[in-house]
Amino acid sequence: MANENEEKPAWLSDGPTLASETRAFSPDELVRCEECLRANPPTRSGCLYCAAPLPLTEAGTRLREPALRRLEDRERGFNLILLPHRRARLSEGSLVKMAELLRLRMEELLRVTEAGEPLPLARSATREEASLVEGRLRALGAETLTVDDKDLSLTDSAPKRLRTLELKSDELVAYPLGGDESSGIAWSDITLLVAGRLFARRVEVEERVGRGSENEIVEARELSADEAVLDIYAAGFEGNARIHAHSFDFSCLGEGKNLIAAQNFSTLVELLRERGVAALYDDSYQRLRRALSVAWPLEEHTGAAGLRRSRPGRFNTETVTTSDNERQFARYSRLRHYLMTRHPDLLA
């Protein structure tokens, strides 16, 4: 076991925060906004005055720094996917510069670079910014692929949740939750199976409004849940179908059905793998979750749950914070399908 007091190499430490430097630019270096016609420093990607995207100039290519702001959960973005096996091992100096460029701690960057899989390093708001970051990373020895959120079809086609299956000799018949219309899928058409787990956490904090500046916490409650899920992709099938272990009818297993949902889920996965011999099976999500959180963090929401009466004339406030990984897993699942169909060599 490594000694916790052992001094880390200088390049692994976060290091001191460098003070930002200001400098003057010549009139030739300034970039004119095409919307408001005002001059901007060449280091900016968006207009300082109207926020419109600025054209990329020669000076901008050299001097511009990406903003890489945190995007909203449902906001369209462009994902920079690190291609690990297409580059030699990154030098210590390159890793330090990459962390600075991407505004990451070294430990966060290493989670991605050492995972050995195509994983997102950052998520940009514009294609121009993504191209800028991609060029800077390439100069440091890292090769990336930019994937538009639209190519992952997260909003266009949500996973079709299944309530049960019928396992025929020549095909798999899928029955969606909340409907009787079924879909038949030839076993040979199943292309990808992605296994994972969905986690949800809910924290409720009840506070008594105090007379001073701070409220008093009366009660705090935490609830959590998780379940196994499996995404099924097939040729000619738009998007993907999803099995949730806790709300699935495992009668399709016949005599192999068990009283325990976890065991039934494992049995079903094995049957699907045995019959869908052409399908790629991916169960690496659990291992890669922390690395995925660098660019694709969990969704978290905090809101007021109203007032709770404690006694006549006195009320307590309640705040609820929820977090889950459903969208993160959806991104990962769709990314694996995107790579398999458009860049299969990356998954070899």
Helices and strands as residue ranges (DSSP letters): G 10-12, E 31-32, E 39-40, H 58-63, E 78-82, G 84-86, H 92-102, H 106-113, E 119-124, H 127-139, E 144-148, H 149-152, E 160-167, E 171-176, E 183-186, G 187-189, E 190-208, E 216-234, E 241-244, G 245-247, G 250-256, H 261-275, E 280-282, H 285-292, E 299-311, E 314-324, H 326-342, G 344-347
